[in-house]
């Protein structure tokens, strides 16, 4: 029976820092119930897509007929921020991770098919797969109070991606670890979205509000200077104290972003400029109207 160690060298060559395997099976009852209650409580805000395909979120076998294994890989996107950087989350500094991670996972999936046979399916957070749950099940890391996957000794600034395979790999063991529960992320969360029980109310999260929320911001919202996304819960996490700078040039801050000002975005940028500037970027997710709204909100609060 193959193991994740049989393909680790291939994963490393593609830029991943690790890959682990979990057995395809239904999500455990407690975790499934917690997620479904979270949806019922409307704490997912307007992200209606999270309420869809509940059966697939409970059982990843529905994503690929005959699936036996979920292989979970991580790639580092951390870069050392500068005081002059635009107020965007680090993950959105460079090229859209969906494209980068998918292309590399497809290459790794082809290696798996050639070496071990079977069928594969690649997922990069657009499929209804609970990737942090499966990352924890595979032993790749553990989930912190900030709801981020934390990789021991490396931190949480990682993109995750999965390969489902009909080949049965030996399952890696989950880590017998939790975060240090220092609660620094809870205290620092600018929107008060993080709760002591490890849950999150997306409706108060600045990442949700600046990216996913459509239309006017809720009355009284203070974006605290955040134009796109928020890294505060990761910035204060002790596990990120020694985060290593990524070697991936595609995740470096684009030069064109350094020239953007809030005033320009709010008052002068056009839809065409938005499309050109953020082509191939995750920032397109917020749409032109959303980015302008965010810039205006920050300027109005000063």
C-alpha positions in Angstrom: 0.0 0.0 0.0 1.5 3.4 -1.0 2.0 6.2 1.6 2.2 9.9 1.4 5.9 9.6 1.8 6.1 7.8 -1.5 5.1 11.1 -3.3 6.7 13.6 -0.9 9.7 14.3 -3.2 7.4 15.0 -6.1 5.3 17.3 -3.9 8.4 19.2 -2.7 9.6 19.6 -6.3 6.3 21.3 -7.1 6.7 23.8 -4.2 4.6 22.1 -1.6 6.1 21.9 1.9 4.3 18.7 2.8 1.5 16.3 1.8 -0.4 13.9 4.0 -3.1 11.3 3.4 -6.5 10.7 5.0 -9.0 7.9 4.5 -12.1 8.9 2.6 -15.1 8.5 5.0 -17.9 10.6 6.2 -17.1 13.6 8.4 -17.4 12.7 12.1 -20.9 13.4 13.6 -19.8 16.1 16.0 -17.9 18.1 13.3 -20.8 17.7 10.9 -23.3 18.8 13.5 -21.3 21.9 14.4 -21.0 23.0 10.8 -24.7 22.5 10.2 -25.6 24.5 13.3 -23.2 27.2 12.2 -25.2 27.4 8.9 -28.5 27.3 10.7 -27.4 30.2 12.9 -26.7 32.2 9.8 -23.1 32.9 10.9 -21.9 32.3 7.4 -23.5 35.6 6.4 -24.4 35.8 2.7 -22.0 33.0 1.6 -25.0 30.9 0.5 -22.7 28.5 -1.3 -21.6 27.2 2.0 -25.1 25.9 2.6 -25.2 24.0 -0.7 -24.1 20.4 -1.3 -24.5 19.5 2.4 -24.3 15.8 1.5 -21.0 16.2 -0.2 -19.6 18.3 2.7 -20.5 15.4 4.9 -19.1 12.7 2.6 -16.3 13.5 0.2 -16.7 10.1 -1.5 -19.5 11.8 -3.5 -16.9 14.0 -5.3 -15.2 11.0 -7.0 -16.7 7.6 -7.5 -14.6 5.0 -5.8 -12.5 7.5 -3.9 -10.4 5.9 -1.1 -7.9 8.6 -0.2 -7.7 12.4 0.3 -4.2 13.7 -0.1 -3.8 17.2 1.4 -0.9 19.4 0.4 0.2 22.9 1.6 2.2 25.6 -0.1 3.7 28.6 1.7 2.6 32.1 0.6 4.1 34.2 3.5 6.1 37.2 2.7 7.6 39.7 5.1 5.2 42.7 5.0 6.4 46.3 4.7 4.8 49.4 6.4 4.3 50.8 2.9 2.4 47.8 1.6 -1.2 48.3 0.6 -3.8 47.1 3.2 -4.5 43.7 1.5 -4.2 40.3 3.0 -0.9 38.6 2.2 -2.5 35.7 0.3 -3.8 38.2 -2.3 -0.4 39.8 -2.9 0.4 38.0 -6.1 -1.2 35.5 -8.5 -4.5 33.9 -7.8 -3.7 30.8 -5.7 -6.6 28.9 -7.2 -4.8 28.7 -10.5 -1.3 28.2 -9.1 -2.2 25.5 -6.7 -4.5 23.7 -9.1 -1.9 23.5 -11.8 0.6 22.0 -9.5 -1.8 19.5 -8.0 -2.9 18.4 -11.4 0.8 17.7 -12.2 1.1 15.7 -9.0 -2.2 13.9 -9.7 -0.8 12.8 -13.1 2.3 11.4 -11.3 0.0 9.5 -8.9 -2.0 8.0 -11.8 1.1 7.0 -13.7 2.7 5.4 -10.7 -0.2 3.8 -8.9 -3.1 3.9 -11.4 -6.6 4.8 -10.4 -8.6 8.0 -10.9 -8.1 11.4 -9.3 -9.9 14.7 -8.7 -8.2 17.9 -7.7 -9.9 20.4 -5.3 -8.7 23.9 -4.4 -11.3 25.3 -2.0 -14.0 25.9 -4.7 -15.3 22.3 -4.2 -17.6 21.6 -1.3 -14.8 19.9 0.6 -14.0 20.8 4.2 -10.3 21.2 3.6 -9.2 22.2 7.1 -11.1 19.3 8.6 -9.4 16.9 6.2 -6.0 18.6 6.7 -6.3 17.9 10.4 -7.5 14.3 9.8 -4.5 13.7 7.6 -2.1 15.0 10.3 -0.9 17.9 8.2 -1.7 20.3 11.0 -4.3 21.2 13.6 -7.0 23.9 13.7 -6.4 26.9 15.9 -8.8 29.1 17.8 -8.5 31.5 14.8 -10.0 28.8 12.6 -6.7 28.5 10.6 -4.9 25.3 9.9 -1.6 25.5 11.9 1.3 23.4 10.7 3.7 22.7 13.6 6.9 24.6 13.3 5.7 26.5 10.2 2.5 28.4 11.1 -0.6 29.1 9.1 0.3 31.1 6.1 -0.4 28.3 3.6 -2.6 27.5 0.7 -4.2 24.1 0.9 -5.2 21.8 -1.9 -6.5 18.2 -2.1 -6.3 15.3 -4.4 -8.9 12.6 -4.1 -7.7 9.2 -5.4 -9.4 5.9 -5.9 -6.0 4.3 -4.9 -5.9 3.4 -1.2 -2.9 5.1 0.5 -2.0 4.3 4.0 -3.7 7.0 6.2 -1.4 9.3 8.2 -2.4 9.9 11.8 -4.0 13.1 13.1 -1.8 15.2 15.3 -2.5 14.9 19.0 -2.1 18.7 19.4 -4.2 21.8 19.8 -3.1 25.5 19.7 -1.8 27.0 22.9 -5.1 28.7 23.4 -3.4 31.9 24.4 -6.5 33.7 22.9 -4.4 36.4 21.3 -6.3 36.0 18.1 -9.7 36.4 19.9 -8.5 39.6 21.7 -7.0 41.1 18.5 -9.8 40.3 16.0 -10.8 43.8 14.8 -14.4 42.8 14.3 -14.8 40.5 17.3 -15.6 37.6 15.0 -13.7 34.9 16.9 -15.2 33.2 19.9 -13.5 31.4 22.8 -15.2 28.1 21.8 -13.3 28.2 18.5 -16.2 29.3 16.4 -16.4 32.3 14.1 -19.2 34.7 13.1 -18.3 35.6 9.5 -20.7 38.5 9.6 -18.2 40.3 11.9 -15.1 39.2 10.1 -13.3 41.9 8.1 -12.2 39.3 5.5 -15.8 38.4 4.9 -17.0 42.0 4.9 -14.3 43.3 2.5 -14.4 40.3 0.1 -17.6 38.3 0.2 -20.2 40.8 1.4 -22.1 42.5 -1.4 -23.7 46.0 -1.3 -23.4 48.6 1.5 -21.4 47.6 4.6 -23.5 47.1 7.7 -24.1 50.4 9.6 -21.3 51.1 12.0 -18.8 49.0 10.3 -15.2 50.1 10.8 -12.8 48.4 8.5 -9.8 49.5 10.6 -7.9 50.4 7.4 -8.3 47.0 5.8 -8.9 47.3 2.0 -9.1 43.6 1.2 -9.0 40.8 3.7 -7.4 40.7 7.1 -4.4 38.9 8.6 -4.7 40.1 12.2 -5.5 36.7 13.7 -2.5 35.2 12.0 -0.2 38.2 12.7 -0.7 37.8 16.5 -0.5 33.9 16.5 2.6 32.6 18.3 2.8 29.8 15.8 3.6 32.4 13.1 6.5 34.0 15.0 9.0 32.3 12.8 7.1 32.1 9.6 9.4 31.7 6.6 9.3 33.9 3.5 8.0 32.0 0.5 10.3 31.1 -2.3 7.5 31.4 -4.8 7.8 34.6 -6.9 4.2 34.2 -8.1 3.1 35.1 -4.6 5.3 38.3 -4.3 3.5 41.6 -4.0 2.8 43.0 -7.5 4.5 46.2 -8.3 1.3 47.7 -9.6 -0.3 47.4 -6.2 2.3 49.6 -4.6 1.2 52.5 -6.7 -2.5 52.3 -5.7 -3.9 54.8 -3.2 -7.2 54.7 -1.4 -8.2 58.0 -2.9 -7.4 56.8 -6.4 -9.4 53.6 -5.9 -12.3 55.4 -4.4 -12.5 58.3 -6.8 -10.6 57.7 -10.1 -10.3 54.0 -10.8 -12.5 52.6 -13.6 -13.9 49.2 -14.1 -11.5 48.7 -17.0 -8.5 49.6 -14.8 -9.7 47.3 -12.0 -10.0 44.4 -14.5 -6.5 45.1 -15.9 -4.8 45.7 -12.5 -6.2 42.6 -10.9 -6.2 40.2 -13.8 -5.2 36.8 -12.5 -5.5 38.0 -8.9 -7.7 36.8 -6.1 -8.7 40.4 -5.5 -11.2 40.2 -8.4 -13.3 38.3 -5.9 -14.5 41.5 -4.3 -15.4 43.0 -7.6 -14.9 46.6 -8.6 -17.8 47.9 -6.6 -16.7 46.2 -3.5 -13.1 47.5 -3.6 -14.4 51.0 -4.2 -16.8 50.6 -1.3 -14.0 49.5 1.0 -11.7 52.4 0.0 -14.5 54.9 0.5 -15.4 53.4 3.9 -11.7 53.7 5.1 -11.4 57.3 3.9 -14.7 58.2 5.5 -13.6 56.8 8.8 -10.4 59.0 8.9 
